[in-house]
Amino acid sequence: METSTERPGGRRVVVTGATGNVGTGVVRALAADPETGSVLGLARRRPRLDIAKVAWDTVDLSREDSEERLTGLLDGADAVVHLAWRFQPTHDPVTTWRSNVLGSQRVFRAVERSGVPALVHASSVGAYSPGPKHEPGVDEQWPTDGWPDAAYCREKAYLERVLDAYELRNPQIRVVRMRPGFLFKETAAPEQRRIFAGRHVPGALIRPDLLPFVPDLEGLRFQVLHTDDAAEAYRLAVVRDVRGPFNLAADPVLDAHRLAELLDARTVRVPRALVRTALATAWRAHAVPASPHLFDAVLRLPVLDSTRAHEELGWRPTRTAEDALRAFLRGVREGRGEDTAPLAGRKTG
């Protein structure tokens, strides 16, 4: 495939949400690319990371006045990778809507106003409508209506509709939508533990010998990908002349039995309603941040077919799904992180 048009001295890329799980991987992948001259990483809080060719600036996309500032920051960019996303607070969907949906639309308009020729947007498997759990999985033509009861899926699906109209209005902009499965790496594990299990669950307790069993739930079948492999796919989407959506996932598809093997535990068949009721009770009591609506969505997510990414993007994961999950477990237990506000490495609190 041909390389995208770039300026003398190298391509200039702007990355929003550059300090999170995917963002730190993407800025490093782009910085290592010899044809990329500079990367501007944007986040709400400036990190203490020193990466060659990467400069940092701050912007809060939830603010109405951020669009004008963002337009200036994007001036002269060859591509924008939009990763910024807030998972919390799940009890306040208006707050996440303002950041995720309205903030994303500010990015899209700024790309248009600044004349940036390429936009790579972080969508998700969560944008897909419920679908089959068996392999080979659904391709990129599967409906993207999400699971409407879960804010995360609702927001991702809404932005798919926004981009449908955006592409029609702006055929001169090369729009790419990345739809990965669950993304894990060691240094992001503390953040993910805080997002889904809460700040006060000690990471040291999440270890195989303390897990009596893995619940075998109907619908518990999902795909995992190492974040660094996803970052490479984003890099390829920037440098190659491709458009449209790409599914990203690694083998094997994980279920309760594979998880039990990985954790050296046994499986126990548990009614889905029982687990959901317990989770809903804990969520309403603010004991856990993960909502029961997201639990419902996860059990309905389809299995993805990543053939298009393999053939048109030239991408293949270098790690298995089990490798990615092992990295996550190491990170949770050891509290490793990075020098960014989202990825701060703390075992508890």
C-alpha positions in Angstrom: 0.0 0.0 0.0 1.1 3.6 -0.6 2.2 5.8 2.2 0.0 8.8 3.0 1.1 12.3 1.8 3.5 13.8 4.3 5.5 17.0 4.8 9.3 17.3 4.2 11.0 16.3 7.4 8.4 13.8 8.4 4.7 13.3 9.1 3.2 15.3 12.0 0.6 13.3 14.0 -1.6 14.5 16.9 -2.9 11.9 19.4 -5.8 12.7 21.8 -6.0 10.7 25.0 -2.3 10.1 24.6 -1.6 9.3 28.2 -3.9 6.3 28.6 -3.7 2.6 27.9 -3.8 2.8 24.2 -2.4 6.4 23.9 1.0 5.6 25.5 1.4 2.7 23.1 0.3 4.7 20.0 2.7 7.6 20.7 5.6 5.2 21.1 4.7 3.3 18.0 4.5 6.5 16.0 7.7 7.9 17.5 9.5 4.8 16.4 8.3 5.1 12.8 11.1 6.6 10.7 8.7 8.5 8.4 7.0 10.3 11.4 8.7 13.5 12.2 6.8 14.6 15.3 4.0 13.5 17.5 1.9 15.9 19.7 0.2 14.0 22.6 -2.9 15.7 24.1 -4.5 14.9 27.4 -6.3 16.6 30.2 -3.2 16.4 32.4 0.4 16.7 31.2 2.5 13.5 31.8 6.0 13.1 33.0 7.1 11.0 30.0 10.1 11.8 27.9 9.8 10.2 24.5 11.9 11.2 21.5 9.9 13.1 18.9 6.9 13.5 21.2 5.7 16.8 22.6 2.8 17.2 25.1 0.0 19.7 25.6 -3.2 19.7 27.5 -6.9 20.1 26.4 -10.1 19.1 28.1 -12.5 18.0 25.4 -15.5 18.1 27.7 -15.2 22.0 27.8 -17.2 23.9 25.2 -14.3 26.3 24.7 -11.9 23.5 23.8 -12.8 23.3 20.1 -11.1 26.6 19.3 -7.9 25.6 21.1 -8.0 22.2 19.5 -8.3 23.7 16.1 -5.1 25.6 16.6 -3.3 22.6 18.0 -4.2 20.5 14.9 -3.0 23.2 12.4 -0.5 21.6 10.0 -1.1 18.0 11.2 -1.0 15.2 8.7 -3.2 12.9 10.8 -5.2 12.8 14.1 -5.6 9.7 16.2 -8.6 10.2 18.5 -8.4 8.0 21.6 -9.6 10.2 24.4 -12.4 8.5 26.4 -13.8 8.5 29.9 -15.1 5.3 31.4 -16.2 6.8 34.7 -18.4 7.9 36.4 -20.9 5.2 35.4 -23.4 6.7 37.8 -23.3 9.9 35.9 -23.8 9.2 32.1 -24.2 12.9 31.4 -20.6 13.5 32.4 -19.3 10.7 30.1 -21.6 11.8 27.3 -20.1 15.4 27.5 -16.5 14.1 27.3 -16.9 11.2 25.0 -19.7 12.1 22.5 -19.6 15.9 22.6 -15.8 15.9 23.0 -15.4 13.6 20.0 -17.5 15.8 17.9 -15.3 18.7 18.8 -12.3 16.7 17.6 -14.0 15.8 14.3 -15.0 19.5 13.6 -11.5 20.6 14.5 -10.0 18.1 12.0 -12.3 19.5 9.4 -11.6 23.2 10.2 -7.8 22.6 10.3 -7.7 20.7 7.0 -6.2 17.6 8.5 -6.3 14.9 5.7 -6.7 11.8 8.0 -8.7 10.9 11.1 -8.2 7.6 12.9 -11.0 7.1 15.5 -11.0 4.6 18.4 -14.3 2.8 18.1 -14.7 -0.6 19.8 -16.2 -4.1 19.7 -18.7 -2.4 22.1 -20.2 -0.5 19.2 -21.5 -3.7 17.6 -25.0 -5.0 18.1 -25.3 -8.4 19.9 -24.2 -11.2 17.7 -22.8 -14.7 17.3 -20.3 -16.0 19.8 -18.9 -18.6 17.5 -15.9 -18.3 15.1 -15.0 -17.1 12.5 -16.9 -14.1 13.8 -18.6 -11.1 12.4 -16.9 -8.8 9.9 -17.1 -5.0 9.7 -20.5 -5.0 8.1 -22.2 -6.2 11.2 -24.7 -3.6 12.6 -23.1 -1.1 15.0 -26.1 -0.2 17.2 -24.4 -1.3 20.4 -26.2 -2.5 23.6 -28.4 0.5 24.4 -28.6 0.0 28.1 -24.8 0.4 28.6 -23.5 4.0 28.4 -20.1 2.8 26.9 -21.8 0.9 24.0 -24.4 3.6 23.5 -21.7 6.3 23.1 -19.5 4.2 20.8 -22.5 3.3 18.6 -23.7 7.0 18.5 -20.3 8.1 17.3 -20.4 5.5 14.5 -23.6 7.3 13.2 -21.9 10.7 13.6 -19.0 9.5 11.5 -21.3 8.1 8.8 -22.6 11.6 8.2 -19.2 13.1 8.7 -17.7 11.0 5.9 -20.4 12.0 3.5 -19.8 15.7 4.2 -16.0 15.4 4.1 -15.0 12.9 1.4 -11.5 14.6 1.3 -10.8 13.3 4.9 -9.6 9.7 5.1 -11.5 8.3 8.1 -10.5 5.1 9.8 -12.5 3.4 12.6 -10.6 0.9 14.7 -12.9 -1.7 16.5 -10.7 -3.7 18.9 -11.6 -6.3 21.5 -10.5 -5.8 25.1 -7.0 -4.3 25.3 -4.5 -5.2 28.0 -0.9 -4.5 28.9 1.1 -4.7 32.1 1.5 -1.0 32.7 -2.2 -0.3 32.2 -3.5 -2.9 34.6 -3.6 -0.7 37.7 -5.8 1.8 35.9 -8.1 -1.0 34.6 -8.4 -2.4 38.1 -9.5 1.0 39.4 -12.0 1.5 36.6 -13.7 -1.8 36.8 -13.0 -3.2 40.3 -12.5 0.0 42.3 -9.7 1.7 44.0 -9.8 -0.3 47.2 -9.4 -3.8 45.8 -5.8 -4.8 46.5 -4.0 -6.0 43.4 -2.1 -8.5 45.4 -5.4 -10.4 46.0 -5.9 -11.0 42.3 -3.8 -14.1 41.9 -4.6 -17.7 40.9 -4.1 -19.3 44.3 -6.8 -17.1 45.8 -9.4 -17.6 43.1 -11.5 -20.7 44.1 -13.2 -21.0 40.7 -14.0 -19.2 37.4 -17.8 -18.7 36.9 -19.0 -20.4 33.8 -21.6 -17.9 32.6 -23.8 -18.2 29.5 -22.4 -15.8 26.9 -18.9 -15.5 28.6 -16.9 -15.6 25.4 -14.7 -12.7 24.5 -11.6 -11.5 22.7 -8.4 -10.0 24.1 -5.6 -8.1 22.4 -2.3 -6.8 23.8 -2.4 -3.0 23.7 1.0 -2.8 21.9 -0.4 -4.9 19.1 -3.4 -2.5 18.8 -0.9 0.4 18.8 0.8 -1.0 15.8 -2.5 -1.3 14.0 -3.1 2.4 14.7 0.3 3.3 13.4 -0.4 1.4 10.2 -3.7 3.2 9.8 -1.9 6.5 9.9 0.9 5.6 7.4 -1.1 3.5 4.9 -3.8 4.8 2.5 -6.7 2.9 4.0 -10.2 3.9 5.0 -13.2 2.5 6.9 -13.5 0.1 9.9 -11.1 -2.5 11.0 -11.8 -5.3 13.6 -8.8 -6.1 15.8 -8.5 -9.2 17.9 -6.0 -12.0 18.8 -6.5 -15.7 19.1 -7.7 -17.7 20.9 -11.2 -16.5 21.9 -11.4 -16.7 25.7 -14.1 -18.4 27.7 -14.5 -19.7 31.2 -12.6 -22.9 30.5 -9.6 -21.2 29.0 -9.6 -18.7 31.8 -9.6 -21.6 34.3 -6.6 -23.2 32.6 -4.8 -19.9 32.7 -5.5 -19.4 36.4 -5.1 -23.0 37.4 -8.7 -23.0 38.7 -11.8 -24.9 38.1 -15.0 -23.8 36.5 -18.4 -23.7 38.1 -21.6 -23.1 36.2 -23.3 -20.1 37.7 -26.7 -18.6 36.7 -26.2 -15.3 34.9 -29.1 -13.7 36.7 -27.4 -14.4 40.1 -24.2 -12.7 39.1 -26.0 -9.8 37.6 -28.1 -9.3 40.7 -25.0 -9.3 42.9 -23.2 -6.8 40.6 -26.2 -4.5 40.4 -26.5 -4.4 44.2 -22.8 -3.6 44.6 -23.0 -1.0 41.9 -26.0 0.8 43.4 -24.2 0.8 46.7 -21.2 2.4 45.0 -19.1 -0.6 46.1 -17.9 -1.3 42.5 -17.6 1.1 39.6 -18.5 -1.4 36.8 -22.2 -1.2 36.0 -24.5 -4.2 35.5 -25.4 -2.7 32.1 -21.8 -3.2 30.9 -22.0 -6.8 32.2 -25.1 -7.3 30.1 -23.3 -5.9 27.1 -20.1 -8.0 27.5 -22.2 -11.3 27.5 -23.8 -10.2 24.2 -20.7 -9.0 22.3 -20.1 -10.9 19.0 -16.8 -12.6 18.2 -14.8 -10.5 15.6 -13.3 -11.6 12.3 -10.1 -9.6 11.8 -9.5 -10.7 8.2 -9.8 -7.2 6.8 -7.1 -5.9 9.1 -4.8 -8.8 8.1 -5.3 -8.3 4.3 -5.8 -4.5 3.8 -3.9 -3.0 6.8 -1.2 -5.6 6.8 -1.6 -6.2 10.5 -1.3 -9.3 12.6 -0.9 -9.5 16.4 2.4 -10.7 17.7 1.0 -11.9 21.0 -1.8 -14.3 21.8 -4.9 -13.4 23.8 -3.5 -15.4 26.7 -0.2 -13.4 26.6 -2.2 -10.2 26.9 -4.2 -11.5 29.8 -1.1 -12.7 31.6 0.5 -9.2 31.2 -2.7 -7.7 32.7 -2.5 -10.1 35.7 1.2 -9.3 36.3 0.4 -5.6 36.2 -2.5 -5.9 38.6 -0.5 -7.9 41.2 2.6 -5.8 41.0 1.0 -2.4 40.7 3.1 -1.3 37.8 2.1 1.7 35.8 3.6 4.7 34.0 4.3 8.4 34.7 0.9 9.5 33.5 -2.2 10.4 35.6 -4.4 7.6 34.2 -1.7 4.9 34.4 -0.2 5.7 37.8 1.0 2.5 39.3 -0.6 1.9 42.7 -1.6 -1.5 44.2 -4.4 0.0 46.2 -6.1 3.4 46.5 
